[in-house]
Amino acid sequence: MLGANDRIWIDPYTIIPCDSYIVSGTSSVNEAIVTGESVPKAKGMGDFLLAGTRNGPGHLEAIVNQDQQGSFLSQLIRSVEDASSNKAVIQESIDKITQHFVSFVFAVSIAVSFWLFIELDSRMSLILRLNMASQRMMTILAAACPCALGLATPCAIMAGIDVAWRKGILMTEGAKAMESLTNITHIVMDKTGTLTEGKLRVSSMKTSEAWKESVQTLCTLICAAEEHGASAHPIGAAMFREALGMAGSHWDEYKSNGGLAGLQEVVGQGVVCQVNPGDKHWRTVCVGNLKMMEQNNVMSLASLPREVESLGTMCLVAVDGQLSAWCLLQDTLRPDAQNTIDGLKARGLHITILTGDNEQEAQRVASQLGVGVMDAGATPQKKLEHIKTLQKQGHKVAMIGDGINDGPSLAAADLGIMMAHGNKCLSSGGSVLILASKLHSLLTLFT
């Protein structure tokens, strides 16, 4: 049985056995079984692979980061089973009515058949009288059978869930999610990975004067810190992918002789941990935003060029309490974002952006799409407060996000919609999962 950190070699046109990331080779991978997207995706070093998907023509070397039980596909199967068992509120009401209705019909049929048996001519044979009474009972039961009442609603719900699945949409809460869709008045959207493609790339990386060792060692420390959470968030994935390509043989040394301890993920901010890159010297590594650095008392923050934030998303790296590097990450809008926003507005829905990214980046995206910014630089707790405020104002709110940092607001919203990004999205608290990660799927949902 394959486990985390096992190294695997994937031959062309074979099924990928576990969630893993590529350390060598390039190929195209068909993810149709998971996302419904028929066009294979190009994959290279640092990209993540999903269990159950099929490799294309290239040979790949990868490292497992989730065993089969914890893979995205396994979680997806469990979610489908849960969705099938959920009932809508109206269905629960119908079930209660049907239960009492059936009892009433049985009582009436028995009473009528007994009355008929008594009233029939006593000179008739006992068998004939029982036969006529039984026929009357069966007539009443057949005429009053609640099949249409009891079966119509669940059949309609299952048909709706099946149609959504065929279009790459999983209703993780089944019928309850379908009911909530009809009442939504306000849609709140995260930015990174939701309105943007979520394929962040590191456009520049600068080391500080405080960092005296090699870039390869620094990149190994970054990879070690981000390896476990990279598949769940676009920023972590971008940092891991970029650093892995620069770490070279240092990464192999870490996997053979190094270690990781005390990993702490601060939702919406970053990660902090202790890393031994293979030289038996443990370093405290912190990767995240400016707030993460301040909370961990990182020194030399004054040397940070503040104007960088206006150019994109900034991610900082600190080692042993000293600012060691900063990276600028850039993303692009999804090609279907504008049409989707226009379509949702045409349906009478109010749309705003709620993001943990900086104010400049949030306003840039909002101005392109013609929507408002509810808040920028928002922590998960702040996002939750905004959702609750809208609900107190009488709005029925749908929250759309893609990361574990959106979990509290996804769970609190009247409808939580998750854009598929890694295996942790299935535990983020949402009611609907967009498997193909296509924003225009929202138009199908709100039709």
C-alpha atoms as one frame of an Amber mdcrd trajectory, in Angstrom:
protein
   0.000   0.000   0.000   1.412   3.358  -1.044   1.819   5.995   1.659   2.838
   9.627   1.987   6.384  10.445   0.751   6.673   7.250  -1.323   8.316   7.838
  -4.692   6.439   6.427  -7.685   7.093   6.158 -11.420   4.044   6.577 -13.653
   4.168   4.980 -17.094   2.393   6.507 -20.116  -1.375   5.967 -20.348  -1.677
   4.405 -16.880  -3.949   5.325 -13.979  -2.387   7.553 -11.320  -2.692   5.563
  -8.053  -2.462   8.310  -5.404  -2.547  12.068  -5.010   1.041  13.128  -5.673
   3.266  15.843  -7.113   5.690  15.616 -10.028   9.442  15.822  -9.371  10.549
  14.820 -12.864   9.039  14.586 -16.349   6.244  16.240 -18.303   3.010  14.851
 -19.672  -0.660  15.598 -20.219  -3.179  14.159 -17.755  -6.830  13.362 -18.420
  -8.836  14.393 -15.327 -12.270  13.682 -16.848 -13.159  11.048 -14.255 -12.885
  13.681 -11.508 -13.658  17.044 -13.106 -15.634  16.102 -16.219 -13.139  18.145
 -18.285 -12.368  16.112 -21.411  -9.304  18.102 -22.506  -6.078  16.746 -20.904
  -4.035  19.204 -18.826  -0.305  19.747 -19.298   1.652  18.790 -16.169   5.271
  19.349 -15.199   7.574  19.611 -12.197   5.754  20.791  -9.077   2.256  20.165
 -10.437  -0.134  18.005  -8.440  -1.772  14.828  -9.718  -5.105  13.371  -8.566
  -5.693   9.692  -7.875  -7.830   7.997 -10.505  -6.850  10.317 -13.354  -5.027
   8.942 -16.404  -1.505   9.861 -17.463  -0.833  10.792 -21.093   2.198  10.031
 -23.275   4.979  11.054 -20.872   6.905   9.212 -18.166   6.482  10.852 -14.748
   8.327  10.564 -11.454   6.242  11.719  -8.502   6.104  11.720  -4.708   2.894
  10.672  -2.943   1.414  13.339  -0.670  -1.843  11.524   0.208  -2.518   7.813
   0.616  -5.464   6.251  -1.207  -7.877   6.640   1.717  -7.184  10.367   1.954
  -7.110  11.035  -1.790  -9.373  13.498  -3.528 -11.127  10.670  -5.372 -11.891
   8.765  -2.148 -13.283  11.900  -0.522 -15.301  12.592  -3.655 -16.886   9.142
  -3.550 -17.824   9.606   0.112 -19.339  13.003  -0.709 -21.478  11.467  -3.463
 -22.743   8.840  -1.012 -23.588  11.537   1.547 -25.355  13.634  -1.089 -27.542
  10.686  -2.071 -28.701  10.198   1.522 -29.665  13.821   2.179 -33.311  14.818
   2.015 -34.890  18.150   1.207 -37.069  19.830   3.849 -40.119  19.400   1.630
 -39.280  15.724   1.171 -39.058  15.223   4.936 -42.489  16.862   5.294 -43.927
  14.636   2.578 -42.450  11.556   4.272 -44.220  12.482   7.512 -47.500  13.131
   5.712 -47.158   9.878   3.774 -46.535   7.923   6.965 -49.750   9.191   8.605
 -51.666   8.983   5.348 -50.768   5.318   4.849 -51.818   4.483   8.417 -55.141
   6.260   7.854 -55.778   4.418   4.578 -55.036   1.058   6.170 -57.440   1.837
   9.010 -60.211   2.878   6.600 -59.723  -0.152   4.324 -59.827  -2.581   7.260
 -62.898  -0.882   8.732 -64.763  -0.859   5.409 -63.913  -4.501   4.613 -64.971
  -5.588   8.121 -68.232  -3.614   7.819 -68.919  -5.196   4.402 -68.201  -8.686
   5.753 -70.775  -8.118   8.541 -73.402  -6.604   6.228 -73.281  -9.306   3.564
 -76.029 -11.919   3.561 -75.168 -14.491   6.196 -76.522 -17.197   3.884 -73.522
 -16.600   1.562 -70.551 -18.891   2.043 -67.789 -17.712   4.338 -65.215 -17.907
   1.535 -67.312 -15.701  -0.751 -67.908 -13.103   1.951 -64.157 -12.991   2.773
 -63.322 -12.690  -0.929 -65.713  -9.737  -1.442 -64.459  -7.970   1.706 -60.860
  -8.506   0.615 -61.589  -7.111  -2.852 -63.090  -3.973  -1.297 -60.000  -3.577
   0.915 -57.632  -3.941  -2.041 -59.684  -1.454  -4.087 -59.328   1.199  -1.371
 -55.603   0.536  -0.916 -54.941   0.682  -4.655 -56.971   3.875  -5.151 -55.375
   5.655  -2.201 -51.779   4.478  -2.771 -49.478   7.486  -2.099 -46.914   6.479
  -4.725 -47.137   9.758  -6.639 -46.898  11.772  -3.413 -44.047   9.763  -1.937
 -41.972   9.126  -5.070 -42.317  12.261  -7.196 -40.178  14.515  -4.987 -37.197
  12.154  -4.452 -37.239  11.183  -8.145 -37.138  14.833  -9.204 -34.323  15.568
  -6.746 -32.227  12.611  -7.874 -32.724  13.623 -11.501 -31.527  17.144 -10.678
 -28.453  15.852  -8.826 -27.654  13.571 -11.778 -27.927  16.405 -14.320 -25.668
  18.599 -12.156 -23.119  15.774 -11.855 -23.013  15.344 -15.627 -22.172  19.042
 -15.911 -19.319  18.795 -13.385 -21.257  19.972 -10.326 -21.505  17.886  -7.149
 -24.254  18.692  -4.657 -22.462  17.565  -1.490 -25.596  18.239   0.565 -27.918
  16.894  -2.100 -31.513  18.082  -1.924 -30.880  20.732   0.741 -28.461  22.531
  -1.592 -31.001  22.441  -4.431 -33.650  24.023  -2.196 -31.279  26.783  -1.052
 -30.460  27.778  -4.644 -33.941  29.160  -5.264 -33.734  31.648  -2.365 -30.291
  33.244  -2.945 -30.273  37.061  -3.285 -26.591  37.940  -2.729 -23.430  36.226
  -3.997 -20.118  36.841  -2.226 -17.010  35.749  -4.148 -13.443  35.123  -3.104
 -10.884  36.407  -5.613  -7.841  34.133  -5.834  -8.740  30.834  -7.475 -12.390
  31.822  -7.864 -12.550  34.892 -10.096  -8.948  34.384 -11.143  -7.563  31.173
 -12.624  -5.786  30.281  -9.405  -2.669  29.431 -11.414  -0.447  31.930  -9.710
   3.103  32.194 -10.928   6.065  33.689  -9.123   7.061  36.599 -11.343  10.022
  37.620  -9.173  11.868  36.404  -6.098  14.344  38.487  -4.127  16.537  37.343
  -1.254  17.384  39.743   1.568  20.826  40.689   2.872  20.092  38.618   5.989
  20.151  35.371   3.981  23.755  34.182   3.660  23.273  30.606   2.422  22.501
  29.306  -1.064  19.259  29.895  -2.947  18.884  26.112  -3.267  18.835  25.729
   0.520  16.256  28.501   0.862  14.058  26.918  -1.802  14.321  23.549  -0.036
  13.088  25.164   3.180  10.167  26.732   1.287   9.244  23.407  -0.332   9.357
  21.591   3.005   7.041  24.158   4.592   4.572  24.184   1.698   4.604  20.510
   0.651   1.687  19.363   2.817  -0.659  22.267   2.120   0.277  23.284  -1.426
  -2.490  21.243  -3.039  -5.129  23.141  -1.055  -4.313  26.753  -1.937  -3.109
  28.494  -5.125  -0.477  30.623  -3.377   1.053  27.623  -1.623   1.005  25.661
  -4.886   2.750  28.475  -6.778   5.445  28.850  -4.123   6.022  25.087  -3.973
   6.164  24.730  -7.767   8.650  27.596  -8.196  10.875  26.567  -5.277  10.944
  22.902  -6.286  12.384  23.804  -9.677  15.161  25.832  -7.998  15.981  23.452
  -5.121  17.668  20.873  -7.352  19.500  18.065  -5.563  18.978  19.791  -2.199
  15.359  18.579  -2.253  16.442  14.964  -2.710  18.835  15.417   0.209  15.971
  16.720   2.356  13.697  13.801   1.416  16.462  11.321   2.284  17.999  12.827
   5.423  15.942  15.854   6.424  12.856  16.305   8.550   9.867  18.493   9.360
   8.405  19.257  12.798   5.843  21.534  14.431   4.001  22.413  11.241   1.288
  25.013  11.928  -1.035  26.308   9.226  -2.547  29.687  10.050  -5.631  29.912
   7.883  -5.537  32.878   5.533  -1.983  33.852   6.526   0.597  31.111   5.939
   2.623  28.349   7.610   5.355  28.112  10.232   7.440  25.033  11.047  10.871
  23.668  11.911  12.845  22.184   9.021  16.039  20.147   8.853  17.110  20.367
   5.180  19.432  17.376   5.577  22.396  18.923   7.391  21.044  18.187  10.922
  20.599  21.915  11.495  16.978  22.775  12.307  15.621  26.129  11.123  12.352
  27.859  11.978  10.693  28.645   8.646   7.760  31.015   8.207   6.074  31.473
   4.812   3.086  33.781   4.411   1.806  37.331   4.247   2.945  40.435   6.113
   0.543  39.829   8.989   1.998  36.354   9.452   5.477  37.840   9.672   4.423
  40.462  12.214   2.713  37.888  14.431   5.896  35.775  14.432   8.084  38.800
  15.300  10.126  38.593  12.110  12.912  41.154  11.937  14.065  43.338   9.001
  10.517  43.969   7.729  11.427  47.648   7.344  13.615  46.713   4.367  10.611
  45.400   2.487   9.667  47.542  -0.570   6.026  48.464   0.143   5.307  49.428
  -3.487   5.577  45.760  -4.482   2.045  45.077  -3.183   0.562  47.266  -5.917
   1.980  44.916  -8.570   0.374  41.701  -7.337   0.216  39.301  -4.409   3.242
  39.238  -2.134   4.489  36.202  -0.191   7.268  36.520   2.387   9.771  33.975
   3.670  11.501  34.196   7.036  14.125  31.840   8.475  15.020  31.882  12.180
  13.170  35.154  12.717  14.881  37.054   9.881  13.219  38.134   6.642  15.024
  36.030   4.036  13.099  36.550   0.793   9.975  37.988  -0.742   8.130  36.816
  -3.827   5.716  38.586  -6.139   2.917  36.393  -7.474   0.590  37.308 -10.309
  -2.644  35.780 -11.533  -5.060  36.377 -14.393  -8.822  36.567 -14.545 -10.669
  33.480 -15.655 -11.669  33.873 -19.323 -15.318  33.183 -18.450 -15.414  35.539
 -15.438 -16.992  38.538 -17.183 -19.735  36.549 -18.928 -20.519  34.719 -15.705
 -20.786  37.927 -13.676 -23.009  39.515 -16.335 -25.213  36.414 -16.429 -25.642
  36.354 -12.655 -26.476  40.062 -12.597 -29.100  39.461 -15.303 -30.729  36.957
 -12.923 -31.157  39.740 -10.362 -28.345  38.645  -8.036 -26.161  41.150  -6.184
 -22.426  40.312  -6.361 -19.488  41.494  -4.250 -15.848  40.447  -3.744 -14.555
  39.396  -0.322 -10.855  38.535  -0.361  -7.819  38.109   1.812  -5.648  39.695
  -0.871  -4.457  43.309  -0.727  -6.702  46.281  -1.504  -4.960  47.244  -4.760
  -5.316  43.782  -6.280  -8.934  43.473  -5.151  -9.865  46.842  -6.676  -8.087
  45.957  -9.925 -10.167  42.795 -10.367 -13.376  44.475  -9.215 -13.001  47.339
 -11.693 -12.461  44.889 -14.560 -15.603  42.944 -13.704 -17.821  45.822 -12.638
 -18.537  44.584  -9.098 -17.977  46.000  -5.636 -15.392  45.038  -3.013 -16.931
  44.162   0.335 -13.527  43.885   2.023  -9.869  43.218   1.191  -7.180  41.768
   3.406  -9.934  39.928   5.261  -9.096  37.089   7.642 -11.335  33.991   7.735
 -13.002  35.370  10.890 -13.619  38.723   9.207 -15.135  36.980   6.191 -17.457
  35.085   8.521 -18.554  38.334  10.176 -19.385  39.870   6.784 -21.523  36.858
   5.829 -23.441  37.001   9.115 -23.982  40.761   8.702 -25.563  40.231   5.275
 -27.815  37.515   6.703 -28.942  39.800   9.525 -29.902  42.343   6.872 -32.267
  39.779   5.384 -30.139  38.528   2.492 -29.915  34.889   1.479 -26.187  34.544
   0.840 -24.175  32.243  -1.400 -20.440  32.243  -0.671 -18.099  31.087  -3.441
 -14.518  30.177  -2.558 -11.782  27.676  -3.279  -9.621  27.274  -0.184  -9.728
  25.987   3.379  -9.442  29.640   4.485 -12.966  30.163   3.139 -14.279  27.269
   5.264 -16.026  29.250   8.056 -17.839  31.574   5.642 -18.748  28.686   3.286
 -20.311  26.815   6.211 -22.146  29.868   7.583 -23.596  31.010   4.248 -27.043
  29.846   3.155 -25.242  28.127   0.281 -21.490  27.430   0.161 -20.060  26.828
  -3.320 -16.511  25.474  -3.636 -14.290  25.685  -6.697 -12.341  22.401  -6.796
  -8.714  22.917  -5.846  -7.002  20.016  -4.095  -8.420  17.420  -1.735  -9.044
  19.809   1.168 -11.839  21.627  -0.644 -14.170  18.709   0.175 -13.779  19.451
   3.871 -14.203  23.215   3.559 -17.846  23.280   4.641 -19.567  24.015   1.326
 -22.779  22.539  -0.073 -21.815  22.508  -3.768 -18.524  21.579  -5.437 -17.655
  22.803  -8.945 -15.524  19.866 -10.079 -14.447  21.217 -13.463 -13.453  24.508
 -11.792 -15.271  26.451 -14.531 -16.857  29.660 -13.331 -19.626  29.544 -15.944
 -20.976  26.446 -14.122 -22.572  28.999 -11.776 -24.945  29.957 -14.583 -26.075
  26.333 -14.748 -26.621  26.311 -10.972 -28.691  29.495 -10.912 -30.757  28.744
 -14.025
